């Protein structure tokens, strides 16, 4: 069981690097000049914030809570990265104050959460954006362009050499070697696999025929049980290609391919992922913010291979001693916390969406 907890010492160190101005001697939250996107005006509660859920956002929660401790060291954040399903179940059962999830609550789950949120609905708040990075290790190639169709054929075993004509067409200036391609995939169920295959199916012009889901279903290739195994296999194998969450690519200095969706190659960065998030359809109502991503998005400058994870919380009906605890953490997460997670490879919320989420957090009571 993975748990994270705030500590004032770690938070103070992080605060120095992030130039946070929210600290106060009485731990009641700063009263600085925090405008749009700043967590300076936070009223801290006191006690434990217990949460569980998505492992995809675990590193983001670690980064946020390390800095949050400098603002509200009277709150201890306990996050159990048990997986989205377990987090939602824990929330519905009233075992945690908040759940992290790779997807929004279903209608049935929303209804079931009524016991936890006796005075109002549970709401979904998009908080952490994790791009899916297509990573590779090909000797002599530091820049690589791919599209969903060619990537689909590579992972389907139809394209087997790096100097294949289809790859060369996307990389006219590269001296591609004749090295055999080794694909590496997650051998255990993975949310990253689910989002990667959604991208291939939606954007691959019919080249991906193996469906979507957390379990890898295409034949061939080399399997690895987790992200660490993927990184190890890619680093050890010339000619390899795989997919990982953006933070794993950043932390391990892996080469990341650019994606061409019809307007030229697009690098993975905050701007390109942000454009894909901005293009998502909003399907929630009021402070319940649900996004419907378009994995097949054809828009200049957009990077559509990504995952958005949510924090699920009661809009109203929290216990009195939990309201400020939950609100202060979420307020920090959607403001200064976005800077903290960007530094480790996540993508900050686009400003319009960030402001919308902040408004929803302010309404929690």
N, C-alpha and C positions, 0 to 999 in steps of 0.2 A: 504494500500500500504506500503510495507516494503522498506525502503531506508537506504543505508549505506553511510557514508561520512567520509573521512579521517580527523583526528584531530591530530595536532602535539603532544599534551600532551599524548594522548593514545598511539601514535606511539613511543614516547620516552620511555614510560614505557615498551612497548613490546620489544623495542630495547635492553633494559637492560637484559631482560631474554633470548633473542636470541643471545646476543653478536654480534650484527650487527656492522660492521665497515664502513658502507657506508655513514655515516653522513658527511656533510660538512657545513661550516659556510655560504657559499654563495648559498646553496640549488641547486647547479648545478650538484650534483652527486659526489660521492666519487671517488678517484683515487687510492684506496687501492690495495692490492694484490689479488684481486678477480680472482681466476682461475676457473676451471670447477665447475659449480654449484654455483658460487658466484655472487651476484648482485652488487658488489662493483663498477664496472665501468659503471655507468648509467648516461646518460646525461638527466637531468630532463627537461621537458617542463614546461609550466605554464598555468594554467586554469583548466577547468572542464573536467573530463572523464565521460561521460554519457553512461551507459550500462543498459541492462535489460535482463531478461530471467530466466534460471533454478533456481528453489528454492532449488534443491538438492545441489547446490554449494554455496548457500547464506552464510552459516556459514564460508565456506572457503574464500569467498571474504571478509567477515568481518575480518577474521584473517590476511589475506594478507594485506589489506589496513591499518589496525592498525599499522603494522610494516613498511609499505611503507611510511607512513607519516614522519618517522624519516629520510628517505632518500630523499624524494621529497615532502617537505611540501608546495611547491608551486602548487601542484596538488590536487584537491578535487575529490574523486571518489564517484560517485553517482550510486548505483546499485539498480534497482527496481526488486525484486524477483517476477516477475509477471508470471513466467512460461515460459517454452521453446518456445512454440508456439508464445506467445506474444512477446518474445524477438526477435525471428527471423522476425516477422512481423514489429516490430519497426525498426530493422536494415535495412530491405529491403526498408522501407519507408523513411529512412534517418533521423529517429528521435533520434537514438543513434549512438555512435561511435563504439560500440562493442556489441555483443550479447552472452549470455551464453545459451548453449543448451545441453540437454541430448542426442541428436543425431546429426549427421552431416546434412548439407544442402542436400535436394533432388536436383535432376537435375533441376527441375522447379524452386526451390528456388534459386539455384545458378545462373540461367539465370536471374531471377527477380532482383537479387542483383547487376546486371550490372549498373543500374542507380546510385546506391550508390557508387559503385567502378568503376567509369567511365574509369579509365586508366588501369584496370586490374581486375583479378578475386577476389572473396571473398574466403578466405581460412579457413579451420577448424583446430584448434590447440587443441589437447587434453591437459587438464591442471589439472583437479581435478579427482582423483580416489576415489570413495566411495564404500566400500564393503557393501554387504548386510549381516547383522548379524542375525542369527537365535537365538533369545533370549528366555530364559525360567526361570520359577520360580517353582522349585520342592524342597520341604523341604528335606534337607539332601544330595542333589546332587549338588556338586560344579563343577563337570566335566562331560560333556555329549558328546557322539559321535553319530552322525547321518550320514546317506547318503541321497541322493536325493530320492531314492525309498521309504525308510521308512518315510522321511519327507512328501513326497507326500501323502502317505496313512494316515498319521496323520492329515493333513489339509483336506483330503477328507472325514474324519470321519470313515475310515476303521479300524484304530488303535485307541482305545479309553482309554486305561489304560497304565500308565507308566511302569508297569511290564510286558508288552506284550513281547512275545518271540522274536519278531523281534528287539525290542529295546535292550532287554537283550543280544542278540547275538552280538551286536555292543559294549556293555558295560559289558564285562564278570566280571570285578572287582567291579562293582557298586552294592549296595544294593538298588535296585529300589523298590519304594513303589507301592502299588496298587491304588494310587490316580488316579482319573479320569482326563483325559486330557481335558483342555479347550483351544481351538485354538482362537486366536485373529487376525483379519485381518483389513485392512483399508476399511472403509465403503464408502469412497469417492475415486475418481480416484487418482491414485498415481503412480509416476514413479518407486517407490520402489516395488510396487506390480508388475509392468510390468517386472522388471528385476528378481524378485524372481520367478515369474511363468515361465519366460524364462529358468531359471536354472532348475526348476522342470521338465519342459517338455523335455529339452535337455538331462538331466542327469538321469532322473528317470526311465529309462528302461520301459517306457510305463505306469507307475503307475499314472502319472498325465494326466487326460483326459479332463480337463476343459479349455484348451487353454491358451493363454497369453493375456496380455493387461493391461491397467491401472485400469480397473474395476475388482474387485474380483468376480469370477463367481462360485466358489464351494459352495455347500450348507452347512448350519449349521455354528457353530462357533459364536463368539461374535465380533461385528463390533465396530470400533473406528474411528472417523473422521480424525484424524491426528496423528503425531508421539507422541505428548504429551498424547493423549488419549490411544495410544498403551502402552506407558510406565506406565501410571497410572493403566491400567487394568492388566498388567503383574505383577506389584508390589503388587497389591491388591489380586491376585488370586493364591493360591497354586495349582500347577498342570498346570499352563498356559504355552503357547508357542506362539511366534509370530515372526515377522521379522521387522527390522528397519535398517536405515542407520547406518554404523559404528560409526559416530560421536555421534549419539543419544545413542547408547549402551555405548560408552565411558563416555559421560557426565553424564549418570544416573547409572553407575556402574552395569549394567545388566550382568547376566551370559550369555555367548555366547557359543553355541555348536561348536565343531569341525566337519569338514566335511570329510567323508571318500569317496574318489572317486575310491577306489580299491587298494590303496597302504598304507592303514592305515589312522588313523585320522590326519587331518591337522588343526592346529589352525589358526585363522584369525590374520594375522600380515603383516607387510610390505613385508617380503620375500615371503610369500605364495601368496599374492595377486599380487605382482610384477611378479612372475613366470607366472601367468595366463595372465597378460597384455603382457608380453614378447612373449607369444605364439600366440597372436592375429595376424591376417593377416593384413598387410598394403595394403590398397586398393586405397589410394590417389596417386597423382603424384606431384613431386617437393615439394614445401613448403605447399601443401595441404595434411595434415596428417590425414588420416582416418583409424580407427581401426575396424576390424571385429572380435568381441569377440567370443570365442568358449565356450558357457555356459556348454557344455557337455564334457569339456576337461578332459581327463584321463591322468594325468601326476603327477608323484610322487612329493609331496610337494607343489602342486598348489591348490589355493583356487579360484574356478571359479565363485562364486556368487558375482557379482560386477557390478558397473556402472561407465562408464567413461564419464565425461562431458567436453564440448568443449567451447573455446572462438572463436567466429566467427568475423573476421575482414577483411578489405580490404588489400590485399597484396601491392597494389599500388593505388594511387588516393586519399589518404586522404588529407584533407585540410592542408595547410602548418602549421597552428597553432595547429594541432592535431597530427602530426606525432610523435613528441617527447613525447607528453602526453601519447599516446597509447603505444608506444614502451617502454617507461620507466616503465610503470606499468606491461606490459607483461614480460619484462625482469626480473623485480623483482619477479613476480609471479612464473616464471619457475626456479628461482635460490633460493634466501633466502626464498621466499614465500612457497616453498615446505616444509621447516622445520617448518614454522608457522602452516601449516595445519596438519602436522603429529601429532603435539602436541594435537590436538583436535579430533583425530580419523580418519582423512582421510589418504590416502596412498600416499606417494610421488611417482612421476614418476620414473620408472626404469632409470638408468643413460643413457643408449643408447638412449631411447626415449626422455628423458629430453634434451639431447644434440641436438637431431634432432629438437625439438621444439624451443630451443634457437636459432639455426641457422635460422629457419624460421622467428622468431621475428626480428633478426638482419637484415633480408632482406626487412622488411616492409619499404616502402618509399612513 
